[in-house]
Amino acid sequence: MASKELILSAGALDTPKLLQLSGVGPKEELSKHGIECVADLPGVGRNLQDHWFVPLTVQLKTPNERSALADPEALAAAREQFNKDGTGPLAVVYGAVSMAFLRPNAALEASDAYKSLDKEVQKHLTHPTVPTWELITHCPPLSPFADPANSYQTMLVVGMLPQSRGTVTLSSSNPADPPISDPNLMSHPYDQRNLIEAIRVAWGVITSDVLANDTVSVFSAPKSMSDQDITAHAKETMATTWHMSCTAKMGRPEDPMSVVDTHFRVKGFEGLRIADMSVTPFLPNCHTVAPAYQIGEMAAERLVQEYGLA
Protein backbone atom coordinates (compact mmCIF):
# COMPACT_ATOMS: atom_id res chain seq x y z
CA MET A 1 0.00 0.00 0.00
CA ALA A 2 2.82 2.40 0.82
CA SER A 3 4.00 2.37 -2.78
CA LYS A 4 0.50 3.05 -4.15
CA GLU A 5 -0.99 5.60 -1.79
CA LEU A 6 -0.06 9.12 -0.72
CA ILE A 7 -2.27 10.36 2.10
CA LEU A 8 -2.18 14.06 2.95
CA SER A 9 -2.99 14.95 6.55
CA ALA A 10 -1.56 18.42 6.99
CA GLY A 11 -4.65 20.38 8.05
CA ALA A 12 -7.03 22.85 6.46
CA LEU A 13 -4.34 25.48 5.88
CA ASP A 14 -1.36 23.42 4.72
CA THR A 15 -3.17 20.75 2.71
CA PRO A 16 -4.45 23.27 0.12
CA LYS A 17 -0.96 24.74 -0.06
CA LEU A 18 0.60 21.33 -0.78
CA LEU A 19 -2.01 20.58 -3.43
CA GLN A 20 -1.64 23.94 -5.15
CA LEU A 21 2.16 23.72 -5.16
CA SER A 22 1.74 20.35 -6.88
CA GLY A 23 -0.50 21.83 -9.57
CA VAL A 24 -3.82 20.75 -8.06
CA GLY A 25 -6.29 23.57 -7.51
CA PRO A 26 -7.93 26.56 -9.21
CA LYS A 27 -6.22 26.96 -12.58
CA GLU A 28 -6.33 30.76 -12.51
CA GLU A 29 -4.75 30.81 -9.05
CA LEU A 30 -1.94 28.47 -10.06
CA SER A 31 -1.15 30.49 -13.17
CA LYS A 32 -0.46 33.56 -11.03
CA HIS A 33 2.59 31.76 -9.66
CA GLY A 34 3.72 30.04 -12.83
CA ILE A 35 2.60 26.60 -11.67
CA GLU A 36 1.43 24.15 -14.30
CA CYS A 37 -2.13 23.01 -13.61
CA VAL A 38 -2.24 19.22 -13.32
CA ALA A 39 -5.88 19.16 -12.20
CA ASP A 40 -8.23 22.16 -12.23
CA LEU A 41 -10.09 21.70 -8.92
CA PRO A 42 -11.58 25.11 -7.99
CA GLY A 43 -12.58 23.94 -4.51
CA VAL A 44 -9.00 23.60 -3.28
CA GLY A 45 -8.38 26.38 -0.75
CA ARG A 46 -11.98 27.62 -0.86
CA ASN A 47 -14.79 27.23 1.72
CA LEU A 48 -12.51 27.93 4.73
CA GLN A 49 -14.56 27.88 7.94
CA ASP A 50 -13.58 28.41 11.56
CA HIS A 51 -15.04 28.89 15.02
CA TRP A 52 -14.21 32.32 16.48
CA PHE A 53 -14.16 33.27 20.14
CA VAL A 54 -14.45 36.53 22.09
CA PRO A 55 -13.37 36.75 25.77
CA LEU A 56 -15.25 38.49 28.58
CA THR A 57 -13.23 38.93 31.79
CA VAL A 58 -13.85 40.35 35.27
CA GLN A 59 -11.46 40.56 38.22
CA LEU A 60 -12.61 38.66 41.31
CA LYS A 61 -12.16 39.25 45.04
CA THR A 62 -11.67 35.60 45.91
CA PRO A 63 -8.22 34.16 45.16
CA ASN A 64 -8.09 30.99 43.08
CA GLU A 65 -5.45 28.41 42.26
CA ARG A 66 -4.01 30.51 39.44
CA SER A 67 -3.50 33.64 41.54
CA ALA A 68 -2.05 31.62 44.42
CA LEU A 69 0.59 30.18 42.13
CA ALA A 70 1.92 33.69 41.40
CA ASP A 71 3.89 33.26 44.64
CA PRO A 72 7.20 31.46 43.84
CA GLU A 73 7.12 29.44 47.06
CA ALA A 74 3.52 28.33 46.46
CA LEU A 75 4.38 27.37 42.88
CA ALA A 76 7.41 25.34 44.01
CA ALA A 77 5.28 23.54 46.61
CA ALA A 78 2.59 22.83 44.01
CA ARG A 79 5.18 21.37 41.64
CA GLU A 80 6.61 19.17 44.37
CA GLN A 81 3.15 17.91 45.28
CA PHE A 82 2.21 17.22 41.66
CA ASN A 83 5.48 15.36 40.99
CA LYS A 84 4.91 13.32 44.12
CA ASP A 85 1.35 12.08 43.60
CA GLY A 86 -0.31 14.07 40.78
CA THR A 87 -2.51 16.11 43.10
CA GLY A 88 -2.70 19.76 44.19
CA PRO A 89 -3.28 23.04 42.32
CA LEU A 90 -1.34 22.01 39.21
CA ALA A 91 -3.67 19.04 38.77
CA VAL A 92 -6.59 21.34 38.00
CA VAL A 93 -5.27 24.77 37.02
CA TYR A 94 -6.22 25.51 33.39
CA GLY A 95 -7.31 21.90 33.13
CA ALA A 96 -10.84 22.25 34.47
CA VAL A 97 -13.26 24.35 32.44
CA SER A 98 -17.02 24.43 32.15
CA MET A 99 -18.57 24.25 28.70
CA ALA A 100 -22.12 24.75 27.49
CA PHE A 101 -23.49 24.64 23.96
CA LEU A 102 -26.38 27.08 23.58
CA ARG A 103 -29.36 27.16 21.27
CA PRO A 104 -30.39 30.38 19.45
CA ASN A 105 -32.30 32.87 21.59
CA ALA A 106 -35.54 34.55 20.51
CA ALA A 107 -33.76 37.73 19.39
CA LEU A 108 -31.53 35.79 17.00
CA GLU A 109 -34.43 33.78 15.59
CA ALA A 110 -36.42 36.99 15.02
CA SER A 111 -33.58 38.76 13.21
CA ASP A 112 -33.49 39.42 9.47
CA ALA A 113 -30.06 37.77 9.34
CA TYR A 114 -31.52 34.52 10.67
CA LYS A 115 -34.57 34.64 8.42
CA SER A 116 -32.42 35.23 5.34
CA LEU A 117 -30.49 31.98 5.83
CA ASP A 118 -30.97 29.20 3.34
CA LYS A 119 -34.05 27.15 4.21
CA GLU A 120 -31.97 24.01 4.72
CA VAL A 121 -29.74 25.85 7.19
CA GLN A 122 -32.79 27.15 9.06
CA LYS A 123 -34.19 23.63 9.18
CA HIS A 124 -30.87 22.38 10.55
CA LEU A 125 -30.99 25.03 13.27
CA THR A 126 -34.39 23.87 14.47
CA HIS A 127 -32.90 20.58 15.64
CA PRO A 128 -32.74 20.60 19.46
CA THR A 129 -29.10 19.43 19.56
CA VAL A 130 -27.72 22.08 17.16
CA PRO A 131 -26.12 25.03 19.01
CA THR A 132 -25.40 28.48 17.64
CA TRP A 133 -22.70 29.30 20.20
CA GLU A 134 -20.68 27.84 23.04
CA LEU A 135 -19.82 29.28 26.46
CA ILE A 136 -16.52 28.25 28.08
CA THR A 137 -15.70 29.45 31.60
CA HIS A 138 -12.77 29.29 34.04
CA CYS A 139 -10.26 30.14 31.35
CA PRO A 140 -7.12 32.25 31.86
CA PRO A 141 -7.64 35.96 31.10
CA LEU A 142 -5.79 35.64 27.77
CA SER A 143 -4.21 39.08 28.03
CA PRO A 144 -0.61 40.25 28.61
CA PHE A 145 -2.05 43.04 30.77
CA ALA A 146 -3.56 40.66 33.33
CA ASP A 147 -1.76 40.71 36.68
CA PRO A 148 -0.89 37.12 37.67
CA ALA A 149 -1.32 38.09 41.32
CA ASN A 150 -5.02 38.79 40.71
CA SER A 151 -7.90 36.39 40.34
CA TYR A 152 -10.05 36.55 37.19
CA GLN A 153 -13.14 34.97 35.75
CA THR A 154 -13.00 34.66 31.98
CA MET A 155 -15.78 33.45 29.73
CA LEU A 156 -15.17 32.64 26.09
CA VAL A 157 -18.05 33.13 23.69
CA VAL A 158 -17.49 30.76 20.77
CA GLY A 159 -19.45 31.07 17.51
CA MET A 160 -21.01 27.94 16.07
CA LEU A 161 -22.51 27.27 12.63
CA PRO A 162 -20.48 30.03 10.90
CA GLN A 163 -21.83 31.19 7.53
CA SER A 164 -18.77 33.26 6.57
CA ARG A 165 -16.37 31.61 4.12
CA GLY A 166 -12.66 32.27 3.71
CA THR A 167 -9.82 31.16 1.45
CA VAL A 168 -6.31 29.70 1.49
CA THR A 169 -4.13 30.72 -1.45
CA LEU A 170 -0.44 30.64 -2.30
CA SER A 171 1.82 33.58 -1.55
CA SER A 172 4.38 32.31 -4.08
CA SER A 173 5.64 29.13 -5.74
CA ASN A 174 8.29 28.76 -3.02
CA PRO A 175 7.32 25.88 -0.69
CA ALA A 176 9.06 27.66 2.19
CA ASP A 177 6.63 30.60 2.03
CA PRO A 178 3.47 30.34 4.14
CA PRO A 179 0.09 30.40 2.41
CA ILE A 180 -2.20 33.42 2.52
CA SER A 181 -5.06 32.53 4.84
CA ASP A 182 -8.09 34.82 4.84
CA PRO A 183 -10.68 33.53 7.34
CA ASN A 184 -13.10 36.30 6.31
CA LEU A 185 -14.70 36.12 9.75
CA MET A 186 -17.91 38.06 10.36
CA SER A 187 -18.46 38.70 6.66
CA HIS A 188 -21.93 37.12 6.84
CA PRO A 189 -24.79 39.00 8.57
CA TYR A 190 -25.84 35.87 10.47
CA ASP A 191 -22.43 35.56 12.13
CA GLN A 192 -22.55 39.23 13.13
CA ARG A 193 -26.01 38.87 14.72
CA ASN A 194 -25.10 35.56 16.37
CA LEU A 195 -22.05 37.25 17.92
CA ILE A 196 -24.07 40.15 19.31
CA GLU A 197 -26.84 38.02 20.82
CA ALA A 198 -24.38 35.48 22.27
CA ILE A 199 -22.32 38.23 23.94
CA ARG A 200 -25.46 39.66 25.52
CA VAL A 201 -26.49 36.32 26.98
CA ALA A 202 -22.96 35.59 28.25
CA TRP A 203 -22.69 39.07 29.78
CA GLY A 204 -25.90 38.39 31.67
CA VAL A 205 -24.26 35.32 33.17
CA ILE A 206 -20.96 36.93 34.16
CA THR A 207 -22.76 39.93 35.72
CA SER A 208 -25.40 37.85 37.51
CA ASP A 209 -25.91 38.48 41.24
CA VAL A 210 -24.01 35.35 42.22
CA LEU A 211 -20.85 36.45 40.41
CA ALA A 212 -21.33 40.21 40.86
CA ASN A 213 -20.89 39.85 44.62
CA ASP A 214 -17.38 38.52 44.03
CA THR A 215 -16.43 40.97 41.26
CA VAL A 216 -13.92 43.79 41.80
CA SER A 217 -14.01 45.33 38.35
CA VAL A 218 -14.49 44.63 34.65
CA PHE A 219 -11.21 43.72 32.97
CA SER A 220 -12.26 43.05 29.36
CA ALA A 221 -15.74 43.60 27.94
CA PRO A 222 -17.72 45.86 25.60
CA LYS A 223 -18.34 49.40 26.86
CA SER A 224 -22.05 48.65 26.65
CA MET A 225 -24.34 46.00 25.25
CA SER A 226 -25.15 48.05 22.16
CA ASP A 227 -24.56 46.48 18.75
CA GLN A 228 -21.80 49.00 18.04
CA ASP A 229 -19.89 48.47 21.31
CA ILE A 230 -20.13 44.68 21.12
CA THR A 231 -18.81 44.76 17.55
CA ALA A 232 -15.97 47.09 18.55
CA HIS A 233 -14.95 44.79 21.42
CA ALA A 234 -15.01 41.79 19.09
CA LYS A 235 -12.76 43.52 16.57
CA GLU A 236 -10.20 44.12 19.34
CA THR A 237 -10.32 40.70 21.01
CA MET A 238 -11.66 38.07 18.61
CA ALA A 239 -9.39 35.09 17.97
CA THR A 240 -9.48 31.70 16.30
CA THR A 241 -10.19 28.43 18.06
CA TRP A 242 -7.84 26.74 15.55
CA HIS A 243 -10.74 24.74 14.13
CA MET A 244 -9.96 25.69 10.51
CA SER A 245 -11.71 23.25 8.19
CA CYS A 246 -13.44 22.59 4.86
CA THR A 247 -10.78 23.75 2.35
CA ALA A 248 -10.78 20.47 0.35
CA LYS A 249 -14.30 19.35 0.95
CA MET A 250 -15.82 15.93 0.40
CA GLY A 251 -18.75 15.87 -2.01
CA ARG A 252 -20.53 14.31 -4.93
CA PRO A 253 -18.60 13.92 -8.21
CA GLU A 254 -20.91 16.38 -9.97
CA ASP A 255 -20.23 19.10 -7.39
CA PRO A 256 -17.60 21.36 -9.04
CA MET A 257 -16.34 22.55 -5.65
CA SER A 258 -15.80 19.08 -4.17
CA VAL A 259 -12.19 17.89 -3.91
CA VAL A 260 -12.43 14.35 -2.50
CA ASP A 261 -15.00 11.56 -2.72
CA THR A 262 -16.38 9.49 0.15
CA HIS A 263 -13.27 7.31 0.06
CA PHE A 264 -11.10 10.41 0.61
CA ARG A 265 -9.68 10.11 -2.92
CA VAL A 266 -8.76 13.36 -4.66
CA LYS A 267 -10.87 13.76 -7.80
CA GLY A 268 -9.05 12.74 -10.97
CA PHE A 269 -6.23 10.89 -9.21
CA GLU A 270 -5.31 7.37 -8.22
CA GLY A 271 -3.32 6.86 -5.06
CA LEU A 272 -3.85 10.37 -3.65
CA ARG A 273 -6.09 10.89 -0.63
CA ILE A 274 -6.70 13.51 2.04
CA ALA A 275 -7.55 12.58 5.63
CA ASP A 276 -7.79 15.70 7.80
CA MET A 277 -10.28 18.43 8.72
CA SER A 278 -9.97 20.03 5.28
CA VAL A 279 -12.37 17.40 3.86
CA THR A 280 -15.40 18.31 5.98
CA PRO A 281 -18.08 19.98 3.79
CA PHE A 282 -19.14 22.13 6.75
CA LEU A 283 -17.66 22.90 10.15
CA PRO A 284 -19.10 20.61 12.86
CA ASN A 285 -20.64 22.35 15.89
CA CYS A 286 -18.16 20.92 18.38
CA HIS A 287 -14.50 20.81 19.32
CA THR A 288 -13.03 19.39 16.14
CA VAL A 289 -10.57 16.92 17.65
CA ALA A 290 -13.37 14.31 17.74
CA PRO A 291 -14.27 14.63 14.01
CA ALA A 292 -10.53 14.65 13.20
CA TYR A 293 -10.11 11.28 14.90
CA GLN A 294 -13.25 10.01 13.18
CA ILE A 295 -11.89 11.06 9.77
CA GLY A 296 -8.69 9.11 10.46
CA GLU A 297 -10.65 6.03 11.49
CA MET A 298 -12.94 6.26 8.44
CA ALA A 299 -10.00 6.65 6.05
CA ALA A 300 -8.30 3.64 7.67
CA GLU A 301 -11.48 1.58 7.22
CA ARG A 302 -11.59 2.42 3.51
CA LEU A 303 -7.95 1.37 3.04
CA VAL A 304 -8.41 -1.83 5.01
CA GLN A 305 -11.42 -2.72 2.89
CA GLU A 306 -9.88 -1.80 -0.47
CA TYR A 307 -6.57 -3.56 0.11
CA GLY A 308 -7.88 -6.55 2.08
CA LEU A 309 -5.78 -5.69 5.11
CA ALA A 310 -8.17 -7.22 7.63
C-alpha positions as CSV (number, residue, x, y, z in Angstrom):
1,M,0.0,0.0,0.0
2,A,2.8,2.4,0.8
3,S,4.0,2.4,-2.8
4,K,0.5,3.0,-4.1
5,E,-1.0,5.6,-1.8
6,L,-0.1,9.1,-0.7
7,I,-2.3,10.4,2.1
8,L,-2.2,14.1,2.9
9,S,-3.0,15.0,6.6
10,A,-1.6,18.4,7.0
11,G,-4.6,20.4,8.0
12,A,-7.0,22.9,6.5
13,L,-4.3,25.5,5.9
14,D,-1.4,23.4,4.7
15,T,-3.2,20.7,2.7
16,P,-4.5,23.3,0.1
17,K,-1.0,24.7,-0.1
18,L,0.6,21.3,-0.8
19,L,-2.0,20.6,-3.4
20,Q,-1.6,23.9,-5.2
21,L,2.2,23.7,-5.2
22,S,1.7,20.3,-6.9
23,G,-0.5,21.8,-9.6
24,V,-3.8,20.7,-8.1
25,G,-6.3,23.6,-7.5
26,P,-7.9,26.6,-9.2
27,K,-6.2,27.0,-12.6
28,E,-6.3,30.8,-12.5
29,E,-4.7,30.8,-9.1
30,L,-1.9,28.5,-10.1
31,S,-1.1,30.5,-13.2
32,K,-0.5,33.6,-11.0
33,H,2.6,31.8,-9.7
34,G,3.7,30.0,-12.8
35,I,2.6,26.6,-11.7
36,E,1.4,24.2,-14.3
37,C,-2.1,23.0,-13.6
38,V,-2.2,19.2,-13.3
39,A,-5.9,19.2,-12.2
40,D,-8.2,22.2,-12.2
41,L,-10.1,21.7,-8.9
42,P,-11.6,25.1,-8.0
43,G,-12.6,23.9,-4.5
44,V,-9.0,23.6,-3.3
45,G,-8.4,26.4,-0.8
46,R,-12.0,27.6,-0.9
47,N,-14.8,27.2,1.7
48,L,-12.5,27.9,4.7
49,Q,-14.6,27.9,7.9
50,D,-13.6,28.4,11.6
51,H,-15.0,28.9,15.0
52,W,-14.2,32.3,16.5
53,F,-14.2,33.3,20.1
54,V,-14.4,36.5,22.1
55,P,-13.4,36.8,25.8
56,L,-15.3,38.5,28.6
57,T,-13.2,38.9,31.8
58,V,-13.8,40.3,35.3
59,Q,-11.5,40.6,38.2
60,L,-12.6,38.7,41.3
61,K,-12.2,39.3,45.0
62,T,-11.7,35.6,45.9
63,P,-8.2,34.2,45.2
64,N,-8.1,31.0,43.1
65,E,-5.4,28.4,42.3
66,R,-4.0,30.5,39.4
67,S,-3.5,33.6,41.5
68,A,-2.1,31.6,44.4
69,L,0.6,30.2,42.1
70,A,1.9,33.7,41.4
71,D,3.9,33.3,44.6
72,P,7.2,31.5,43.8
73,E,7.1,29.4,47.1
74,A,3.5,28.3,46.5
75,L,4.4,27.4,42.9
76,A,7.4,25.3,44.0
77,A,5.3,23.5,46.6
78,A,2.6,22.8,44.0
79,R,5.2,21.4,41.6
80,E,6.6,19.2,44.4
81,Q,3.1,17.9,45.3
82,F,2.2,17.2,41.7
83,N,5.5,15.4,41.0
84,K,4.9,13.3,44.1
85,D,1.4,12.1,43.6
86,G,-0.3,14.1,40.8
87,T,-2.5,16.1,43.1
88,G,-2.7,19.8,44.2
89,P,-3.3,23.0,42.3
90,L,-1.3,22.0,39.2
91,A,-3.7,19.0,38.8
92,V,-6.6,21.3,38.0
93,V,-5.3,24.8,37.0
94,Y,-6.2,25.5,33.4
95,G,-7.3,21.9,33.1
96,A,-10.8,22.3,34.5
97,V,-13.3,24.4,32.4
98,S,-17.0,24.4,32.2
99,M,-18.6,24.3,28.7
100,A,-22.1,24.8,27.5
101,F,-23.5,24.6,24.0
102,L,-26.4,27.1,23.6
103,R,-29.4,27.2,21.3
104,P,-30.4,30.4,19.5
105,N,-32.3,32.9,21.6
106,A,-35.5,34.5,20.5
107,A,-33.8,37.7,19.4
108,L,-31.5,35.8,17.0
109,E,-34.4,33.8,15.6
110,A,-36.4,37.0,15.0
111,S,-33.6,38.8,13.2
112,D,-33.5,39.4,9.5
113,A,-30.1,37.8,9.3
114,Y,-31.5,34.5,10.7
115,K,-34.6,34.6,8.4
116,S,-32.4,35.2,5.3
117,L,-30.5,32.0,5.8
118,D,-31.0,29.2,3.3
119,K,-34.1,27.1,4.2
120,E,-32.0,24.0,4.7
121,V,-29.7,25.9,7.2
122,Q,-32.8,27.1,9.1
123,K,-34.2,23.6,9.2
124,H,-30.9,22.4,10.6
125,L,-31.0,25.0,13.3
126,T,-34.4,23.9,14.5
127,H,-32.9,20.6,15.6
128,P,-32.7,20.6,19.5
129,T,-29.1,19.4,19.6
130,V,-27.7,22.1,17.2
131,P,-26.1,25.0,19.0
132,T,-25.4,28.5,17.6
133,W,-22.7,29.3,20.2
134,E,-20.7,27.8,23.0
135,L,-19.8,29.3,26.5
136,I,-16.5,28.2,28.1
137,T,-15.7,29.5,31.6
138,H,-12.8,29.3,34.0
139,C,-10.3,30.1,31.3
140,P,-7.1,32.2,31.9
141,P,-7.6,36.0,31.1
142,L,-5.8,35.6,27.8
143,S,-4.2,39.1,28.0
144,P,-0.6,40.3,28.6
145,F,-2.1,43.0,30.8
146,A,-3.6,40.7,33.3
147,D,-1.8,40.7,36.7
148,P,-0.9,37.1,37.7
149,A,-1.3,38.1,41.3
150,N,-5.0,38.8,40.7
151,S,-7.9,36.4,40.3
152,Y,-10.0,36.6,37.2
153,Q,-13.1,35.0,35.8
154,T,-13.0,34.7,32.0
155,M,-15.8,33.4,29.7
156,L,-15.2,32.6,26.1
157,V,-18.0,33.1,23.7
158,V,-17.5,30.8,20.8
159,G,-19.4,31.1,17.5
160,M,-21.0,27.9,16.1
161,L,-22.5,27.3,12.6
162,P,-20.5,30.0,10.9
163,Q,-21.8,31.2,7.5
164,S,-18.8,33.3,6.6
165,R,-16.4,31.6,4.1
166,G,-12.7,32.3,3.7
167,T,-9.8,31.2,1.4
168,V,-6.3,29.7,1.5
169,T,-4.1,30.7,-1.5
170,L,-0.4,30.6,-2.3
171,S,1.8,33.6,-1.6
172,S,4.4,32.3,-4.1
173,S,5.6,29.1,-5.7
174,N,8.3,28.8,-3.0
175,P,7.3,25.9,-0.7
176,A,9.1,27.7,2.2
177,D,6.6,30.6,2.0
178,P,3.5,30.3,4.1
179,P,0.1,30.4,2.4
180,I,-2.2,33.4,2.5
181,S,-5.1,32.5,4.8
182,D,-8.1,34.8,4.8
183,P,-10.7,33.5,7.3
184,N,-13.1,36.3,6.3
185,L,-14.7,36.1,9.8
186,M,-17.9,38.1,10.4
187,S,-18.5,38.7,6.7
188,H,-21.9,37.1,6.8
189,P,-24.8,39.0,8.6
190,Y,-25.8,35.9,10.5
191,D,-22.4,35.6,12.1
192,Q,-22.6,39.2,13.1
193,R,-26.0,38.9,14.7
194,N,-25.1,35.6,16.4
195,L,-22.1,37.2,17.9
196,I,-24.1,40.1,19.3
197,E,-26.8,38.0,20.8
198,A,-24.4,35.5,22.3
199,I,-22.3,38.2,23.9
200,R,-25.5,39.7,25.5
201,V,-26.5,36.3,27.0
202,A,-23.0,35.6,28.2
203,W,-22.7,39.1,29.8
204,G,-25.9,38.4,31.7
205,V,-24.3,35.3,33.2
206,I,-21.0,36.9,34.2
207,T,-22.8,39.9,35.7
208,S,-25.4,37.9,37.5
209,D,-25.9,38.5,41.2
210,V,-24.0,35.3,42.2
211,L,-20.9,36.4,40.4
212,A,-21.3,40.2,40.9
213,N,-20.9,39.8,44.6
214,D,-17.4,38.5,44.0
215,T,-16.4,41.0,41.3
216,V,-13.9,43.8,41.8
217,S,-14.0,45.3,38.3
218,V,-14.5,44.6,34.7
219,F,-11.2,43.7,33.0
220,S,-12.3,43.1,29.4
221,A,-15.7,43.6,27.9
222,P,-17.7,45.9,25.6
223,K,-18.3,49.4,26.9
224,S,-22.0,48.7,26.7
225,M,-24.3,46.0,25.3
226,S,-25.2,48.1,22.2
227,D,-24.6,46.5,18.8
228,Q,-21.8,49.0,18.0
229,D,-19.9,48.5,21.3
230,I,-20.1,44.7,21.1
231,T,-18.8,44.8,17.6
232,A,-16.0,47.1,18.5
233,H,-14.9,44.8,21.4
234,A,-15.0,41.8,19.1
235,K,-12.8,43.5,16.6
236,E,-10.2,44.1,19.3
237,T,-10.3,40.7,21.0
238,M,-11.7,38.1,18.6
239,A,-9.4,35.1,18.0
240,T,-9.5,31.7,16.3
241,T,-10.2,28.4,18.1
242,W,-7.8,26.7,15.6
243,H,-10.7,24.7,14.1
244,M,-10.0,25.7,10.5
245,S,-11.7,23.2,8.2
246,C,-13.4,22.6,4.9
247,T,-10.8,23.7,2.3
248,A,-10.8,20.5,0.3
249,K,-14.3,19.3,1.0
250,M,-15.8,15.9,0.4
251,G,-18.8,15.9,-2.0
252,R,-20.5,14.3,-4.9
253,P,-18.6,13.9,-8.2
254,E,-20.9,16.4,-10.0
255,D,-20.2,19.1,-7.4
256,P,-17.6,21.4,-9.0
257,M,-16.3,22.5,-5.6
258,S,-15.8,19.1,-4.2
259,V,-12.2,17.9,-3.9
260,V,-12.4,14.4,-2.5
261,D,-15.0,11.6,-2.7
262,T,-16.4,9.5,0.2
263,H,-13.3,7.3,0.1
264,F,-11.1,10.4,0.6
265,R,-9.7,10.1,-2.9
266,V,-8.8,13.4,-4.7
267,K,-10.9,13.8,-7.8
268,G,-9.1,12.7,-11.0
269,F,-6.2,10.9,-9.2
270,E,-5.3,7.4,-8.2
271,G,-3.3,6.9,-5.1
272,L,-3.9,10.4,-3.6
273,R,-6.1,10.9,-0.6
274,I,-6.7,13.5,2.0
275,A,-7.6,12.6,5.6
276,D,-7.8,15.7,7.8
277,M,-10.3,18.4,8.7
278,S,-10.0,20.0,5.3
279,V,-12.4,17.4,3.9
280,T,-15.4,18.3,6.0
281,P,-18.1,20.0,3.8
282,F,-19.1,22.1,6.8
283,L,-17.7,22.9,10.1
284,P,-19.1,20.6,12.9
285,N,-20.6,22.4,15.9
286,C,-18.2,20.9,18.4
287,H,-14.5,20.8,19.3
288,T,-13.0,19.4,16.1
289,V,-10.6,16.9,17.6
290,A,-13.4,14.3,17.7
291,P,-14.3,14.6,14.0
292,A,-10.5,14.6,13.2
293,Y,-10.1,11.3,14.9
294,Q,-13.2,10.0,13.2
295,I,-11.9,11.1,9.8
296,G,-8.7,9.1,10.5
297,E,-10.6,6.0,11.5
298,M,-12.9,6.3,8.4
299,A,-10.0,6.6,6.1
300,A,-8.3,3.6,7.7
301,E,-11.5,1.6,7.2
302,R,-11.6,2.4,3.5
303,L,-7.9,1.4,3.0
304,V,-8.4,-1.8,5.0
305,Q,-11.4,-2.7,2.9
306,E,-9.9,-1.8,-0.5
307,Y,-6.6,-3.6,0.1
308,G,-7.9,-6.6,2.1
309,L,-5.8,-5.7,5.1
310,A,-8.2,-7.2,7.6
